[in-house]
Amino acid sequence: MHDERHPEDCKQVFAMLSEYLDEELAPQSCEELREHLSHCPPCIEFLDSLKRSVQLCHDCGLAETPPPLTEAERAQLVAAYERWRKRS
């Protein structure tokens, strides 16, 4: 099943997985990657994990950046920090 070169093959596969998922690999590279994945459970597991991570990121959506603090808010924050620091 796995030969002595397997760990090095896996490193090469790991390096290409993002491009593979983004469909940015040449057809020959895709075929080689699929061949490796057809008999390598650790790489299959890693690919599945990467797919889940990408999906979670997409599901989160873009968060809206809050507006910057006003000078009054900044002063309140600094004062609160100073009070906390004096108690510590």
C-alpha positions in Angstrom: 0.0 0.0 0.0 2.5 2.7 1.2 6.1 2.7 0.0 9.1 4.3 1.7 8.6 7.6 -0.2 5.1 8.0 1.2 5.8 10.8 3.8 7.5 12.9 1.1 4.6 12.3 -1.3 2.2 13.4 1.4 4.2 16.7 1.9 3.9 17.4 -1.8 0.1 16.6 -1.7 -0.4 18.9 1.3 1.4 21.7 -0.5 -1.0 21.4 -3.5 -4.3 20.9 -1.7 -5.4 24.5 -1.5 -4.7 25.0 -5.2 -6.5 21.7 -5.9 -9.6 22.9 -4.0 -9.5 26.3 -5.8 -9.2 24.4 -9.1 -5.9 26.1 -9.9 -3.8 23.0 -10.7 -3.0 21.7 -14.1 -5.0 18.7 -15.1 -1.9 16.4 -14.9 -1.3 17.6 -11.3 -4.9 17.0 -10.4 -4.7 13.5 -11.7 -1.5 12.7 -9.8 -3.1 14.2 -6.6 -6.3 12.1 -7.1 -4.2 9.0 -7.6 -2.3 9.6 -4.3 -5.6 10.4 -2.5 -7.1 7.1 -3.7 -4.8 5.1 -1.4 -3.7 7.5 1.4 -6.1 7.8 4.3 -4.1 10.5 6.2 -4.2 12.7 3.1 -7.9 12.1 2.6 -8.5 13.0 6.2 -6.4 16.2 5.8 -8.3 17.1 2.6 -11.6 16.6 4.4 -10.5 18.8 7.3 -9.3 21.5 4.9 -12.7 21.4 3.1 -14.5 21.7 6.4 -12.3 24.7 7.4 -12.9 26.5 4.1 -16.7 25.9 4.5 -16.7 27.2 8.0 -14.9 30.4 6.9 -17.4 30.9 4.1 -20.3 30.3 6.6 -19.0 33.0 8.9 -19.4 35.7 6.3 -17.8 39.0 6.5 -18.0 40.9 9.8 -18.5 44.6 9.7 -15.7 46.6 11.1 -16.9 48.8 13.9 -16.3 52.6 13.6 -13.2 54.0 15.3 -13.5 55.1 18.9 -14.3 58.8 19.5 -12.0 60.8 21.7 -14.5 60.6 24.6 -14.7 56.8 24.2 -10.9 56.5 24.0 -10.6 58.6 27.2 -13.1 56.4 29.0 -11.3 53.3 28.0 -7.9 54.7 29.1 -9.4 55.8 32.4 -11.0 52.4 33.0 -7.7 50.7 32.2 -5.8 53.0 34.6 -8.3 52.2 37.4 -7.9 48.4 36.7 -4.1 48.7 36.7 -4.0 50.5 40.0 -6.1 47.7 41.6 -3.8 45.0 40.2 
